């Protein structure tokens, strides 16, 4: 539903349009870009197509149109009756059924963001699976000072990279920005450790402290509540991707331990399967070719399986590896000391 007063007024707002016809949309994008890539705001006139934003996750394609464009977007791109030639366009409505409009200053910001991030920016009707609880503030660029939610984290040899989602377009859509680094956002003291290079050590230290309190029965109601808060925060990282095989095995083992300490039966069962597959991969030679790294990875996986299943076979195998091959590994010795009780 369109507010007719908007169409008749001189208000230079923009409509958010959507399209389900991907092929026709791609053709329109090609024609739009044939006139030269948009590189400055003064080239954006009646409509704006972020060609890098073809809604890959939602199946929708978006473009942004001023009311003045209706009926005069060129002979092949007439928007009369919601149609642009062979391309059927629909107004993107809010939850009240009214067409969403974007004010000029917000549209300018969005276009600047498209120019700045280019292929690293996407528009979506819905948010991705947000890593709930990990909120950041953008520190630079077009979206400086905007609040964002992290939804993808990748730990690579070259450093940590992640993606964020920003509510935009009157909170009815999301701008997703990919391949950011810790320097691009402002992290709180609570989130900072999760984006550091030694994040596995920090996760491990926290889990050892919580496990020690549970094993030694030194929990209080207050400490138990705080432990659950910390476990939930750590578990938000389960969607992260770790490239290094050893660190990936250790990461899966730690997430499995986290699920077990939370008492989440469904997640514990899921990670049992993941950890067993990792363990089988080590035996089949599909993981790291370095024998020592494989041994460390195996020890972490056995630790996770014992904590999850309480099967004594896993503890026996873990003890043999740690005592005979990894006697200097402090973290694994600490886990072994706790699970032996």
C-alpha positions in Angstrom: 0.0 0.0 0.0 1.4 3.4 -1.0 0.7 6.6 0.8 -0.5 8.7 -2.1 0.5 11.9 -0.4 4.2 10.8 -0.7 3.9 10.4 -4.4 2.3 13.8 -4.8 4.6 15.6 -2.5 8.0 17.1 -3.2 9.5 15.0 -0.4 12.7 13.5 -2.0 12.4 10.2 -0.1 13.2 6.8 -1.6 11.1 3.7 -1.8 12.7 0.3 -1.1 11.6 -2.0 -4.0 12.0 -5.8 -4.2 12.0 -8.3 -7.0 11.7 -12.1 -7.1 12.7 -12.4 -10.7 16.5 -12.8 -10.3 17.2 -13.1 -14.1 15.3 -10.0 -15.0 16.9 -8.1 -12.1 20.3 -9.1 -13.3 19.5 -7.8 -16.7 18.4 -4.5 -15.2 21.6 -4.3 -13.1 23.7 -5.0 -16.3 22.0 -2.1 -18.1 22.3 0.2 -15.1 26.0 -0.6 -14.8 26.5 -0.3 -18.6 26.4 3.5 -18.2 29.4 3.4 -16.0 29.9 2.2 -12.4 28.4 4.5 -9.9 31.4 6.2 -8.3 29.9 9.5 -6.9 26.6 10.5 -5.3 25.9 13.1 -8.1 25.6 10.2 -10.5 22.7 8.8 -8.5 19.5 10.4 -9.7 16.1 8.8 -9.7 16.9 5.2 -8.7 19.9 3.4 -7.2 20.7 -0.3 -7.7 23.4 -1.7 -5.5 24.4 -4.4 -8.0 26.6 -6.1 -5.4 23.4 -6.6 -3.3 21.3 -9.3 -4.9 20.0 -10.8 -1.7 21.9 -14.0 -1.9 20.5 -15.4 1.3 16.9 -14.3 0.9 16.3 -14.8 -2.8 15.2 -11.1 -3.1 16.8 -8.4 -5.1 16.5 -4.8 -4.0 16.6 -1.4 -5.6 15.8 2.1 -4.4 13.5 4.5 -6.3 12.5 8.1 -5.8 8.8 9.0 -6.4 9.9 11.2 -9.3 11.1 8.1 -11.1 7.6 6.6 -11.5 6.7 6.7 -15.1 10.0 8.2 -16.3 12.7 5.7 -15.8 13.2 5.3 -19.5 11.2 3.5 -22.1 12.2 0.0 -20.9 12.1 0.8 -17.2 8.7 2.3 -16.6 7.5 1.7 -13.1 3.8 2.1 -13.9 1.7 -0.5 -12.2 4.7 -1.6 -10.2 6.4 -2.9 -13.3 9.6 -2.0 -15.0 9.2 -3.5 -18.5 9.9 -7.2 -18.1 10.8 -6.7 -14.5 8.0 -6.9 -11.9 8.8 -4.7 -8.9 7.0 -4.7 -5.6 7.0 -2.2 -2.8 8.8 -3.5 0.3 6.3 -2.9 3.1 6.5 -2.5 6.8 4.6 -4.6 9.3 1.6 -2.3 8.8 1.5 -3.0 5.1 2.7 0.5 4.1 5.5 1.0 1.7 8.8 1.7 3.5 10.5 5.0 2.6 14.0 6.1 3.3 14.8 9.7 4.0 17.5 11.4 1.8 20.1 11.6 4.6 19.8 7.9 5.3 19.9 7.0 1.6 23.0 9.1 1.2 24.6 7.2 4.0 23.6 3.9 2.5 25.0 4.8 -1.0 28.3 5.9 0.6 28.4 2.5 2.4 27.9 0.7 -1.0 30.7 2.7 -2.5 33.0 2.1 0.4 32.4 -1.6 1.0 31.4 -2.6 -2.5 31.3 -6.4 -2.8 31.6 -6.7 1.0 28.1 -5.2 1.6 24.7 -6.9 1.2 21.1 -5.9 1.9 18.7 -8.5 3.4 15.1 -8.5 4.5 16.0 -10.5 7.5 18.9 -10.8 9.8 21.3 -13.7 9.6 21.8 -16.0 12.5 23.2 -13.4 14.9 25.8 -14.4 17.4 23.5 -13.2 20.1 25.1 -11.2 22.8 28.1 -10.0 20.7 27.3 -6.4 19.9 29.8 -3.9 18.5 30.0 -0.3 17.4 31.4 0.5 13.9 34.4 2.8 14.3 35.0 4.0 10.8 33.5 4.6 7.4 30.0 5.4 6.3 28.4 3.6 9.2 30.6 5.0 11.9 29.0 4.9 15.4 26.3 2.6 14.2 25.5 -0.4 16.5 25.9 -3.8 14.9 25.5 -7.5 15.7 28.2 -10.0 14.8 26.9 -13.0 12.9 30.0 -14.6 11.4 33.5 -15.1 12.8 36.5 -16.6 11.0 39.8 -17.3 12.7 42.5 -17.4 10.1 46.2 -17.4 10.0 46.2 -13.8 8.8 44.0 -12.7 11.7 40.4 -12.7 12.8 37.7 -11.5 10.3 34.0 -11.3 10.9 30.7 -10.0 9.5 28.1 -7.7 11.1 24.5 -6.8 10.6 23.2 -3.3 11.0 19.5 -2.5 11.3 18.6 -0.1 8.6 15.7 1.2 6.4 13.5 2.2 9.4 14.5 -1.0 11.2 12.8 -3.1 8.4 15.9 -4.4 6.7 19.6 -5.2 7.4 22.9 -4.1 5.9 25.4 -6.9 6.2 29.1 -6.0 6.0 31.7 -8.7 5.5 35.4 -9.1 6.2 35.9 -6.7 9.0 38.7 -6.8 11.5 38.9 -6.0 15.2 40.3 -2.6 14.3 37.0 -1.7 12.4 34.8 -1.9 15.5 34.6 -0.9 19.1 34.4 -3.9 21.4 33.4 -3.9 25.0 35.7 -5.3 27.6 33.5 -8.4 27.7 33.7 -9.1 24.0 37.4 -8.1 23.5 38.8 -11.5 24.4 36.6 -13.3 21.9 38.3 -11.3 19.1 41.9 -11.8 20.2 44.5 -14.1 18.6 44.7 -16.1 21.9 40.9 -16.6 22.0 41.2 -20.4 22.4 43.4 -20.0 25.5 40.9 -17.6 27.0 38.0 -20.0 26.3 40.0 -22.8 27.7 40.9 -20.9 30.9 37.3 -20.0 31.5 36.1 -23.6 31.0 38.8 -25.0 33.3 37.8 -22.5 36.1 34.1 -23.4 35.7 34.8 -27.2 35.5 37.0 -26.9 38.7 34.2 -25.3 40.6 31.7 -28.0 39.5 34.1 -30.9 40.3 35.2 -29.4 43.6 31.6 -28.5 44.5 32.6 -24.9 45.3 29.7 -23.4 43.5 27.3 -20.9 45.1 24.0 -19.7 43.6 25.7 -16.5 42.6 28.8 -18.2 41.0 26.5 -20.7 39.3 24.5 -17.9 37.7 27.7 -16.2 36.6 29.1 -19.4 35.2 26.0 -19.9 33.1 26.3 -16.4 31.8 29.9 -17.0 30.8 29.1 -20.3 29.2 26.3 -18.9 27.1 28.6 -16.1 25.9 31.3 -18.6 24.9 28.7 -20.8 23.2 27.7 -17.9 20.9 31.0 -18.5 19.2 30.0 -22.0 18.0 29.3 -20.7 14.5 32.8 -19.4 14.1 35.1 -20.9 11.5 38.6 -21.8 12.4 40.9 -22.6 9.4 43.9 -24.2 11.2 43.1 -28.0 11.6 44.6 -28.3 15.1 42.9 -25.2 16.4 39.6 -26.3 14.7 39.7 -29.6 16.5 40.5 -27.8 19.8 37.7 -25.3 19.2 35.1 -28.1 18.5 36.3 -29.9 21.7 36.0 -26.7 23.8 32.5 -26.0 22.4 31.5 -29.6 23.2 32.8 -29.1 26.8 30.8 -25.8 26.9 27.6 -27.5 25.9 28.2 -30.3 28.5 28.8 -27.8 31.3 25.6 -25.9 30.3 23.7 -29.2 30.5 22.2 -28.7 27.0 21.4 -32.3 26.0 20.6 -31.5 22.4 23.7 -29.5 21.8 25.8 -32.0 23.7 24.5 -34.8 21.5 25.3 -32.7 18.4 28.9 -32.0 19.4 29.4 -35.7 20.3 28.8 -36.5 16.7 31.1 -33.6 15.6 33.9 -34.6 17.9 33.7 -38.3 17.0 33.9 -37.3 13.3 37.0 -35.2 14.1 38.6 -38.1 15.9 37.9 -40.5 13.0 39.4 -37.9 10.7 42.6 -38.0 12.7 42.8 -41.8 12.5 42.1 -41.8 8.8 44.9 -39.2 8.3 42.5 -36.5 7.0 43.6 -33.9 9.5 47.0 -32.3 10.1 49.9 -34.3 8.9 52.1 -33.2 11.9 52.0 -36.2 14.3 52.5 -34.0 17.4 49.7 -31.7 16.5 47.4 -34.7 15.8 48.2 -36.0 19.2 47.3 -32.7 20.9 44.1 -32.6 18.8 43.2 -36.2 19.8 43.7 -35.4 23.5 41.3 -32.4 23.4 38.7 -34.5 21.6 39.0 -37.3 24.1 38.7 -34.8 26.9 35.4 -33.5 25.4 34.0 -37.0 24.9 34.8 -38.1 28.4 33.2 -35.0 29.9 30.2 -35.5 27.7 29.7 -39.2 28.1 31.6 -40.2 31.3 32.8 -43.2 29.3 35.9 -44.5 31.2 37.5 -45.6 27.9 38.0 -42.0 26.8 39.6 -41.1 30.1 42.0 -44.1 29.9 43.1 -43.1 26.4 43.4 -39.5 27.4 45.6 -40.4 30.4 47.9 -42.5 28.3 48.4 -39.7 25.7 49.0 -36.9 28.2 51.3 -38.9 30.6 53.3 -40.6 27.9 53.4 -38.1 25.0 52.3 -34.7 26.3 53.6 -34.4 29.9 54.5 -30.7 29.5 51.1 -29.6 28.1 49.7 -27.7 31.1 46.1 -27.3 29.9 45.6 -30.9 29.0 47.2 -32.0 32.3 44.8 -29.6 34.1 41.8 -31.2 32.3 43.1 -34.7 33.0 43.5 -33.8 36.7 39.9 -32.6 36.9 38.3 -35.5 34.9 40.1 -38.1 37.0 38.2 -37.1 40.1 
